[in-house]
């Protein structure tokens, strides 16, 4: 069985935003790339606060129901 990356960004909800889980735990509801990046930093999965977070790394993030440009 293939293992999923540690971060899953779930499909857009009907009320807006996308649920984000880290290692199977819900960490929040993101409404854009910046919020996903902040959640990764808070979880210790991203570089320091002044460095860009690479949201297109399939080994780190699985985008379900659309890519990083799909929000609603």
C-alpha positions as a Python dict, from the first residue, in 0.01 Angstrom:
ca = {
    (1, 'X'): (0, 0, 0),
    (2, 'X'): (140, 339, -101),
    (3, 'X'): (200, 586, 176),
    (4, 'X'): (55, 936, 155),
    (5, 'X'): (265, 1249, 206),
    (6, 'X'): (242, 1399, 556),
    (7, 'X'): (20, 1689, 443),
    (8, 'X'): (-318, 1646, 274),
    (9, 'X'): (-510, 1945, 139),
    (10, 'X'): (-864, 1818, 97),
    (11, 'X'): (-1113, 1921, -175),
    (12, 'X'): (-1278, 2263, -149),
    (13, 'X'): (-1582, 2265, 79),
    (14, 'X'): (-1917, 2402, -32),
    (15, 'X'): (-1885, 2680, 227),
    (16, 'X'): (-1533, 2778, 119),
    (17, 'X'): (-1184, 2677, 215),
    (18, 'X'): (-1000, 2348, 217),
    (19, 'X'): (-937, 2130, 521),
    (20, 'X'): (-569, 2062, 586),
    (21, 'X'): (-440, 1758, 772),
    (22, 'X'): (-87, 1686, 888),
    (23, 'X'): (-6, 1326, 976),
    (24, 'X'): (-381, 1253, 984),
    (25, 'X'): (-467, 1536, 1225),
    (26, 'X'): (-679, 1833, 1116),
    (27, 'X'): (-474, 2151, 1154),
    (28, 'X'): (-720, 2398, 1004),
    (29, 'X'): (-924, 2529, 716),
    (30, 'X'): (-722, 2716, 453),
    (31, 'X'): (-866, 2976, 218),
    (32, 'X'): (-550, 3026, 15),
    (33, 'X'): (-187, 2929, -36),
    (34, 'X'): (-62, 3161, 236),
    (35, 'X'): (-272, 2987, 500),
    (36, 'X'): (-146, 2644, 389),
    (37, 'X'): (212, 2774, 413),
    (38, 'X'): (146, 2911, 763),
    (39, 'X'): (4, 2574, 874),
    (40, 'X'): (313, 2395, 742),
    (41, 'X'): (540, 2636, 929),
    (42, 'X'): (340, 2586, 1251),
    (43, 'X'): (371, 2209, 1208),
    (44, 'X'): (748, 2234, 1160),
    (45, 'X'): (731, 2112, 800),
    (46, 'X'): (854, 2426, 628),
    (47, 'X'): (1163, 2647, 632),
    (48, 'X'): (1195, 2951, 854),
    (49, 'X'): (954, 3245, 847),
    (50, 'X'): (1155, 3439, 588),
    (51, 'X'): (1189, 3151, 341),
    (52, 'X'): (939, 3046, 74),
    (53, 'X'): (735, 2732, 133),
    (54, 'X'): (727, 2502, -168),
    (55, 'X'): (362, 2396, -196),
    (56, 'X'): (413, 2194, -514),
    (57, 'X'): (625, 1916, -360),
    (58, 'X'): (432, 1588, -402),
    (59, 'X'): (647, 1415, -141),
    (60, 'X'): (522, 1672, 114),
    (61, 'X'): (169, 1767, 7),
    (62, 'X'): (-114, 1580, -163),
    (63, 'X'): (-371, 1814, -319),
    (64, 'X'): (-709, 1642, -346),
    (65, 'X'): (-996, 1774, -555),
    (66, 'X'): (-782, 2029, -736),
    (67, 'X'): (-437, 2179, -731),
    (68, 'X'): (-288, 2465, -532),
    (69, 'X'): (-483, 2714, -744),
    (70, 'X'): (-825, 2554, -672),
    (71, 'X'): (-1008, 2718, -383),
    (72, 'X'): (-1377, 2712, -460),
}
